[in-house]
């Protein structure tokens, strides 16, 4: 009987625990499942003793990723890892223990990618460097790539999260540094990219991106930021774009990463989906794609690598708007860009026109509270702080109206020439107006764009760019990580306390 009583007492205790867990809205099974596993990647000796139950060691990043389940962490010790990594498991974290010494190395092999997150949701990649993944006949050329797949027009994944990432290429074949495509809902914070022949960072193929880029340093690329057919709630702020051929270039593209166009209208809140050539009846529209508090300077580099597309792009602009709708550009410092601080124009694509050409307009954009200085140093008939061109094509194909320029408390600080003139910008195109007309500079304005394309093509000398200096690493790489040998108890937060905080981050 004593044995039965003992078993009965234990069963009563377990029953009480189950009742308590149920009262808190959890079960014993779900409580046990809440603790994620930690996969440690090392180039050292894999220990065989003293390893906690929630921890396993691997010698490659890919093997560690392959073993993950929802909520798991992959922690990477310092070392140079010569591998490509593909991620298909959702809801995992991949984090290096030091941004500058955890290096994923493509070794210049053509048709290779660094880390590709393919058609899967909520993957964090943090605190590491990827370098020298080259494009080739089989594609590739992307260092960090969150990909929704290869079906243009379909956003098939969400949740791309990157922090403290460095991407660079010291050859001529790196395409994109940090790249999100056909995805929505994500952010990049404290990132760096240099040496790419397309763009340092790219967000494309998402009409409602819900994205934030901040504290980025993007330099020595053909284009600093490119955003084809992206829009909606997309903010780039507090970042530096310098020594690229062009700095920040959101754009409409056809076909590209469809569906077009690039539209910053707050469509989610205003209802409906943007069409390829939306029209606005007023300057008083709500804009959700915002470029703000950025430093855009000295985008003058004609030694950077270029591909077949970027080599034909007009050169030397701080911010370039080819066929953009409803962008808000405010509180930026735009200086020392050799052709134009802002170069904005309607964009028939493809050109010369065919039956498939879309006449992307320059419409509904607002430029306010920006500081301009020393732009247009290369000279030319339309060099200066701001160039706007629209309405050159037949009516019904391109009506680039409802663009407005801040006045009064929203006035820009212009120092160099503007086209149209500053007086015209403040009156005819001022944001105090309910409507504004086409900024038609005529055939000479088109000639300026063609001239800038020729400068890019004829005078560029593609040269490998130098490796960057060390970048700021994550101050506390054990933050939010479950206790494990790399993050002992005194460093890592207990999982039960950190879970809510991590969701807020």
C-alpha positions as CSV (number, residue, x, y, z in Angstrom):
1,X,0.0,0.0,0.0
2,X,2.9,2.4,0.7
3,X,4.0,2.1,-2.9
4,X,0.5,2.9,-4.1
5,X,0.2,5.8,-1.7
6,X,3.6,7.1,-3.0
7,X,2.4,6.8,-6.6
8,X,-0.9,8.5,-5.6
9,X,0.9,11.4,-3.9
10,X,3.1,11.9,-7.0
11,X,0.0,11.8,-9.3
12,X,-1.7,14.4,-7.1
13,X,1.3,16.6,-7.4
14,X,1.4,16.2,-11.2
15,X,-2.3,16.9,-11.4
16,X,-1.9,20.1,-9.4
17,X,0.9,21.2,-11.7
18,X,-1.3,20.4,-14.7
19,X,-4.2,22.4,-13.2
20,X,-1.9,25.4,-12.5
21,X,-0.5,25.3,-16.0
22,X,-4.0,25.1,-17.4
23,X,-5.0,28.2,-15.3
24,X,-2.1,30.1,-16.9
25,X,-3.2,29.0,-20.4
26,X,-0.4,26.6,-21.1
27,X,0.1,22.9,-20.9
28,X,3.1,21.0,-19.6
29,X,3.9,19.9,-23.1
30,X,3.8,23.4,-24.6
31,X,5.9,24.7,-21.7
32,X,8.5,22.1,-22.5
33,X,8.3,23.0,-26.2
34,X,8.8,26.7,-25.5
35,X,12.5,26.3,-24.9
36,X,14.2,26.5,-28.3
37,X,17.3,24.6,-29.3
38,X,20.7,26.1,-29.9
39,X,22.9,25.0,-32.8
40,X,26.5,26.1,-32.4
41,X,28.7,26.2,-35.6
42,X,32.4,25.9,-34.8
43,X,35.7,25.4,-36.7
44,X,37.2,24.0,-33.5
45,X,36.9,20.6,-31.9
46,X,33.4,19.6,-31.3
47,X,33.0,18.7,-27.6
48,X,31.5,15.3,-26.7
49,X,31.0,15.9,-23.0
50,X,29.3,18.6,-20.9
51,X,27.0,19.7,-23.7
52,X,23.5,20.8,-22.5
53,X,20.5,18.9,-23.9
54,X,19.3,22.0,-25.8
55,X,22.6,22.4,-27.6
56,X,24.3,20.7,-30.5
57,X,27.5,21.4,-32.4
58,X,28.1,21.5,-36.1
59,X,31.1,22.2,-38.4
60,X,29.1,23.9,-41.2
61,X,26.4,26.6,-41.1
62,X,24.3,24.6,-43.6
63,X,24.2,21.5,-41.4
64,X,23.2,23.5,-38.4
65,X,20.4,25.3,-40.4
66,X,19.2,21.9,-41.7
67,X,18.7,20.6,-38.2
68,X,16.6,23.5,-36.9
69,X,13.0,23.6,-36.0
70,X,10.7,26.6,-35.4
71,X,12.2,29.0,-32.8
72,X,15.7,27.6,-32.9
73,X,18.9,29.6,-32.9
74,X,22.1,29.0,-35.0
75,X,25.1,30.6,-33.3
76,X,28.3,30.9,-35.3
77,X,31.7,31.1,-33.8
78,X,34.4,33.3,-35.4
79,X,36.0,31.8,-38.6
80,X,35.9,31.9,-42.3
81,X,33.2,29.6,-43.7
82,X,33.5,28.8,-47.4
83,X,30.0,27.6,-48.1
84,X,26.7,28.6,-49.5
85,X,23.7,28.4,-47.2
86,X,20.0,27.9,-48.1
87,X,17.3,28.4,-45.5
88,X,13.8,26.9,-45.9
89,X,12.9,26.5,-42.2
90,X,10.7,29.4,-40.9
91,X,11.1,31.3,-37.6
92,X,14.7,30.8,-36.9
93,X,17.6,33.0,-35.9
94,X,21.1,32.9,-37.5
95,X,23.6,35.0,-35.6
96,X,27.3,35.4,-35.6
97,X,29.2,36.0,-32.4
98,X,31.2,38.8,-34.0
99,X,30.3,40.8,-37.1
100,X,33.8,41.2,-38.4
101,X,35.3,37.7,-37.6
102,X,32.3,35.5,-38.6
103,X,32.8,35.5,-42.4
104,X,30.9,33.7,-45.0
105,X,33.3,33.6,-48.0
106,X,32.2,33.0,-51.6
107,X,35.9,33.0,-52.8
108,X,34.8,34.5,-56.1
109,X,33.1,31.4,-57.3
110,X,30.6,32.2,-60.1
111,X,26.9,31.6,-59.7
112,X,27.0,31.5,-55.9
113,X,25.0,33.1,-53.1
114,X,25.9,33.6,-49.5
115,X,22.7,33.0,-47.4
116,X,19.5,32.5,-49.4
117,X,16.3,32.4,-47.4
118,X,13.9,30.8,-49.9
119,X,10.1,31.2,-49.6
120,X,10.0,31.1,-45.9
121,X,8.8,33.4,-43.1
122,X,10.5,35.2,-40.3
123,X,14.2,34.5,-40.6
124,X,16.7,36.6,-38.7
125,X,20.3,36.9,-39.9
126,X,22.5,39.0,-37.7
127,X,26.1,40.0,-36.8
128,X,28.3,38.6,-39.6
129,X,30.0,39.3,-42.9
130,X,29.4,37.8,-46.3
131,X,31.8,38.5,-49.1
132,X,32.7,37.7,-52.8
133,X,29.7,35.7,-53.9
134,X,29.7,36.3,-57.7
135,X,27.0,36.2,-60.3
136,X,27.4,34.0,-63.4
137,X,25.5,31.9,-65.9
138,X,23.6,30.1,-63.1
139,X,22.6,33.3,-61.3
140,X,24.0,34.1,-57.9
141,X,25.9,37.2,-56.8
142,X,23.8,37.9,-53.7
143,X,25.5,37.9,-50.2
144,X,22.3,38.0,-48.0
145,X,19.1,37.2,-49.9
146,X,15.6,36.9,-48.6
147,X,13.8,35.5,-51.7
148,X,10.0,35.0,-52.2
149,X,10.8,32.8,-55.2
150,X,10.8,33.3,-59.0
151,X,7.2,34.0,-59.7
152,X,6.9,37.8,-60.4
153,X,3.9,39.4,-59.0
154,X,3.5,37.0,-56.1
155,X,4.6,38.0,-52.6
156,X,5.1,34.6,-51.1
157,X,7.0,35.2,-47.8
158,X,7.1,37.8,-45.0
159,X,9.4,38.6,-42.2
160,X,13.0,39.4,-43.3
161,X,15.1,40.7,-40.4
162,X,18.8,41.7,-40.6
163,X,21.0,43.5,-38.1
164,X,24.8,44.2,-38.0
165,X,25.4,42.7,-41.4
166,X,28.4,43.5,-43.7
167,X,28.3,42.5,-47.4
168,X,31.1,43.4,-49.8
169,X,32.7,42.3,-53.0
170,X,36.3,42.8,-54.1
171,X,35.7,41.5,-57.6
172,X,33.5,42.6,-60.5
173,X,30.8,40.0,-60.3
174,X,28.9,40.7,-57.0
175,X,25.3,41.7,-57.9
176,X,23.5,42.6,-54.7
177,X,24.8,42.9,-51.1
178,X,21.6,42.7,-49.0
179,X,18.5,41.8,-51.0
180,X,14.8,41.2,-50.4
181,X,12.5,40.2,-53.2
182,X,8.8,39.3,-53.4
183,X,8.6,39.6,-49.6
184,X,6.9,41.9,-47.2
185,X,7.4,42.9,-43.5
186,X,11.0,43.3,-42.6
187,X,13.8,45.6,-41.5
188,X,17.6,46.1,-41.8
189,X,19.5,47.9,-39.1
190,X,23.2,48.7,-38.8
191,X,24.1,47.2,-42.2
192,X,27.0,47.9,-44.6
193,X,27.4,47.1,-48.3
194,X,30.1,47.9,-50.9
195,X,31.5,46.8,-54.3
196,X,28.3,45.6,-56.1
197,X,27.6,46.0,-59.7
198,X,23.9,46.4,-59.3
199,X,23.1,47.8,-55.8
200,X,24.4,47.6,-52.3
201,X,20.9,47.0,-50.9
202,X,17.6,46.2,-52.8
203,X,14.0,45.8,-51.9
204,X,11.7,44.9,-54.9
205,X,8.5,43.3,-56.1
206,X,6.3,44.3,-53.1
207,X,3.6,46.9,-53.6
208,X,3.1,47.0,-49.8
209,X,6.5,46.4,-48.4
210,X,6.1,47.4,-44.7
211,X,9.8,47.8,-44.5
212,X,12.3,49.8,-42.5
213,X,16.0,50.4,-43.3
214,X,18.0,52.5,-40.8
215,X,21.6,53.1,-39.7
216,X,22.9,51.7,-43.0
217,X,26.2,52.7,-44.7
218,X,26.1,52.0,-48.4
219,X,29.1,53.0,-50.5
220,X,31.2,52.1,-53.6
221,X,28.4,50.4,-55.5
222,X,26.8,51.1,-58.9
223,X,23.7,52.0,-57.0
224,X,23.4,52.5,-53.3
225,X,19.8,51.5,-52.9
226,X,17.6,50.2,-55.6
227,X,13.9,49.5,-55.2
228,X,12.0,48.2,-58.2
229,X,8.2,48.2,-58.0
230,X,8.3,48.5,-54.2
231,X,6.2,50.9,-52.2
232,X,3.5,51.4,-49.6
233,X,4.9,51.5,-46.1
234,X,8.7,51.6,-46.8
235,X,11.0,53.9,-44.9
236,X,14.8,54.5,-45.4
237,X,16.2,56.7,-42.7
238,X,19.3,57.8,-40.7
239,X,21.6,56.2,-43.3
240,X,24.6,57.2,-45.4
241,X,24.9,56.7,-49.1
242,X,28.3,57.8,-50.5
243,X,30.7,57.2,-53.3
244,X,28.2,55.2,-55.4
245,X,27.6,56.0,-59.0
246,X,24.1,57.0,-57.8
247,X,22.8,57.1,-54.3
248,X,19.2,56.1,-53.7
249,X,17.1,54.9,-56.7
250,X,13.5,53.7,-56.1
251,X,12.1,53.0,-59.5
252,X,9.3,51.6,-61.6
253,X,10.4,48.7,-63.8
254,X,8.9,46.7,-66.6
255,X,8.8,43.8,-66.4
256,X,11.4,43.4,-63.7
257,X,10.3,42.4,-60.2
258,X,6.6,43.0,-60.9
259,X,3.9,44.1,-60.6
260,X,4.7,47.7,-61.4
261,X,4.8,50.5,-60.4
262,X,6.9,52.0,-57.6
263,X,4.2,53.7,-55.6
264,X,4.6,55.2,-52.1
265,X,0.9,56.0,-51.7
266,X,-0.6,54.7,-48.4
267,X,-2.7,52.3,-50.4
268,X,-3.3,49.9,-47.5
269,X,-5.2,52.7,-45.7
270,X,-6.7,54.3,-48.8
271,X,-8.1,51.1,-50.3
272,X,-7.4,49.4,-53.7
273,X,-4.3,48.3,-55.4
274,X,-2.1,50.6,-57.5
275,X,-2.2,50.2,-61.2
276,X,1.0,50.6,-63.4
277,X,0.2,54.3,-64.1
278,X,-1.9,55.7,-61.2
279,X,-3.1,59.2,-61.3
280,X,-3.6,61.8,-58.5
281,X,-6.0,64.7,-58.6
282,X,-4.3,66.6,-55.8
283,X,-1.0,67.2,-54.1
284,X,-2.7,66.5,-50.8
285,X,-2.2,62.8,-50.7
286,X,-0.9,60.5,-47.9
287,X,2.6,59.1,-48.7
288,X,4.0,56.1,-46.9
289,X,7.3,55.5,-48.8
290,X,9.6,57.9,-47.1
291,X,13.3,58.8,-47.5
292,X,14.3,60.9,-44.4
293,X,17.2,62.0,-42.3
294,X,19.8,60.4,-44.7
295,X,23.2,61.7,-45.7
296,X,23.5,61.4,-49.5
297,X,26.9,62.7,-50.5
298,X,29.6,62.4,-53.2
299,X,27.8,59.8,-55.3
300,X,30.5,60.3,-57.9
301,X,32.2,56.9,-58.4
302,X,32.8,55.8,-61.9
303,X,35.3,53.1,-60.9
304,X,32.7,50.8,-59.3
305,X,31.6,47.6,-61.1
306,X,28.5,47.8,-63.3
307,X,26.2,45.3,-65.0
308,X,24.3,45.8,-68.3
309,X,21.6,47.7,-66.6
310,X,23.4,50.0,-64.2
311,X,26.1,51.0,-66.7
312,X,23.3,52.7,-68.8
313,X,21.8,54.5,-65.8
314,X,22.3,58.3,-65.6
315,X,25.3,59.0,-63.4
316,X,26.1,61.2,-60.4
317,X,22.8,61.8,-58.7
318,X,22.3,61.7,-55.0
319,X,18.6,60.6,-55.2
320,X,17.3,59.5,-58.6
321,X,13.5,59.0,-59.2
322,X,12.9,57.2,-62.5
323,X,9.1,56.9,-62.9
324,X,8.2,57.2,-59.2
325,X,4.9,57.9,-57.6
326,X,4.1,59.4,-54.2
327,X,7.6,59.4,-52.7
328,X,8.1,61.7,-49.6
329,X,11.7,63.0,-49.5
330,X,12.3,65.0,-46.4
331,X,15.0,66.1,-43.9
332,X,17.9,64.7,-45.9
333,X,21.3,66.2,-46.4
334,X,22.2,66.0,-50.1
335,X,25.7,67.3,-50.9
336,X,28.5,67.1,-53.4
337,X,26.8,64.9,-55.9
338,X,28.4,65.8,-59.3
339,X,25.4,66.0,-61.5
340,X,22.2,66.6,-59.5
341,X,21.2,66.4,-55.9
342,X,17.8,65.0,-56.9
343,X,17.3,63.8,-60.5
344,X,13.6,63.1,-61.1
345,X,12.0,62.1,-64.4
346,X,9.3,60.1,-66.1
347,X,10.5,56.8,-67.4
348,X,9.0,54.9,-70.4
349,X,10.2,51.4,-70.0
350,X,11.3,49.7,-72.2
351,X,12.7,52.5,-74.3
352,X,12.6,53.1,-77.3
353,X,8.9,52.5,-76.9
354,X,7.2,49.2,-78.0
355,X,3.7,47.9,-77.6
356,X,4.8,46.7,-74.2
357,X,6.1,50.0,-72.9
358,X,4.7,51.4,-69.7
359,X,4.9,55.1,-69.5
360,X,5.9,55.4,-65.8
361,X,5.2,59.0,-64.7
362,X,6.8,61.2,-62.1
363,X,3.7,62.0,-60.1
364,X,2.6,62.8,-56.6
365,X,6.0,63.2,-55.1
366,X,6.8,65.6,-52.3
367,X,10.3,67.1,-51.6
368,X,10.5,69.1,-48.4
369,X,12.9,70.2,-45.6
370,X,16.0,68.9,-47.3
371,X,19.4,70.6,-47.2
372,X,21.3,70.9,-50.4
373,X,24.9,72.0,-50.9
374,X,27.6,71.8,-53.6
375,X,25.7,69.6,-56.0
376,X,26.3,69.8,-59.8
377,X,30.1,70.2,-59.6
378,X,30.7,68.4,-62.9
379,X,28.8,71.2,-64.6
380,X,26.4,71.0,-67.5
381,X,23.1,72.7,-68.6
382,X,21.0,71.1,-65.9
383,X,23.5,70.3,-63.1
384,X,22.5,71.5,-59.7
385,X,20.4,70.7,-56.6
386,X,17.2,69.5,-58.3
387,X,16.1,68.4,-61.8
388,X,12.5,67.5,-62.6
389,X,11.3,66.4,-66.1
390,X,7.8,65.2,-67.1
391,X,5.0,65.6,-69.6
392,X,7.2,65.3,-72.6
393,X,5.2,62.4,-74.2
394,X,1.8,62.5,-75.7
395,X,-1.1,63.4,-73.4
396,X,-2.6,60.2,-72.0
397,X,0.8,58.5,-71.9
398,X,2.6,60.6,-69.4
399,X,1.1,63.3,-67.2
400,X,3.7,63.9,-64.5
401,X,1.6,66.1,-62.3
402,X,1.0,66.7,-58.6
403,X,4.6,66.8,-57.6
404,X,5.2,69.5,-55.0
405,X,8.1,71.3,-53.3
406,X,8.0,72.4,-49.7
407,X,7.7,76.1,-48.9
408,X,7.5,78.2,-45.8
409,X,8.3,76.0,-42.7
410,X,8.8,73.0,-45.1
411,X,11.2,74.8,-47.5
412,X,14.3,73.1,-48.8
413,X,17.6,74.8,-48.5
414,X,18.7,75.2,-52.1
415,X,22.2,76.6,-52.8
416,X,22.8,75.6,-56.5
417,X,20.6,75.8,-59.5
418,X,17.2,74.0,-59.8
419,X,15.2,73.0,-62.9
420,X,12.5,74.4,-62.9
421,X,14.0,77.5,-61.3
422,X,13.7,78.0,-57.6
423,X,11.1,80.8,-58.1
424,X,9.0,78.5,-60.1
425,X,9.3,75.7,-57.6
426,X,8.1,77.9,-54.8
427,X,5.1,79.2,-56.7
428,X,4.0,76.9,-59.5
429,X,5.1,73.6,-57.8
430,X,4.8,74.7,-54.2
431,X,3.0,72.3,-51.8
432,X,0.6,75.1,-50.9
433,X,-1.0,74.4,-54.3
434,X,-3.8,71.9,-54.6
435,X,-2.6,70.9,-58.0
436,X,0.7,71.2,-59.9
437,X,1.4,70.8,-63.6
438,X,4.0,68.8,-65.6
439,X,7.6,70.1,-65.1
440,X,8.2,69.9,-68.8
441,X,11.7,71.0,-69.7
442,X,11.3,70.0,-73.3
443,X,13.6,68.0,-75.5
444,X,16.7,69.6,-73.9
445,X,15.7,68.0,-70.6
446,X,15.6,64.6,-72.2
447,X,18.9,65.4,-73.8
448,X,20.4,65.9,-70.3
449,X,19.3,62.4,-69.3
450,X,20.8,60.9,-72.4
451,X,24.0,62.8,-71.8
452,X,24.3,61.4,-68.2
453,X,23.7,57.9,-69.6
454,X,26.5,58.4,-72.0
455,X,28.9,59.6,-69.3
456,X,28.2,56.5,-67.4
457,X,28.8,54.2,-70.3
458,X,31.7,55.9,-71.9
459,X,33.8,57.0,-69.0
460,X,33.3,54.2,-66.5
461,X,36.4,52.1,-65.7
462,X,35.0,49.2,-63.6
463,X,37.6,48.4,-60.9
464,X,37.4,46.0,-57.9
465,X,36.7,48.0,-54.8
466,X,38.7,47.6,-51.6
467,X,37.5,45.6,-48.6
468,X,35.9,47.8,-46.0
469,X,37.3,48.5,-42.6
470,X,35.8,46.7,-39.6
471,X,32.2,47.7,-38.8
472,X,30.4,48.1,-35.5
473,X,29.6,44.7,-34.1
474,X,26.6,43.7,-32.1
475,X,27.3,45.0,-28.6
476,X,25.7,42.0,-26.8
477,X,25.4,39.0,-29.1
478,X,23.9,36.9,-26.4
479,X,20.9,39.1,-26.1
480,X,17.6,37.1,-26.2
481,X,19.6,33.8,-26.8
482,X,18.7,30.8,-24.6
483,X,21.4,29.8,-22.2
484,X,24.1,27.7,-23.9
485,X,27.9,27.2,-23.7
486,X,28.5,30.4,-25.8
487,X,26.0,32.4,-23.7
488,X,26.3,31.1,-20.1
489,X,23.7,31.9,-17.5
490,X,25.2,35.1,-16.3
491,X,25.2,36.6,-19.9
492,X,22.0,35.3,-21.5
493,X,18.6,36.2,-20.3
494,X,16.4,33.4,-19.0
495,X,14.1,32.5,-21.8
496,X,10.9,33.0,-19.9
497,X,11.8,36.7,-19.3
498,X,13.2,37.5,-22.7
499,X,10.5,36.1,-24.9
500,X,8.2,39.2,-24.6
501,X,11.0,41.6,-25.0
502,X,12.3,39.9,-28.1
503,X,8.8,40.2,-29.8
504,X,9.0,43.9,-29.2
505,X,12.4,44.2,-30.7
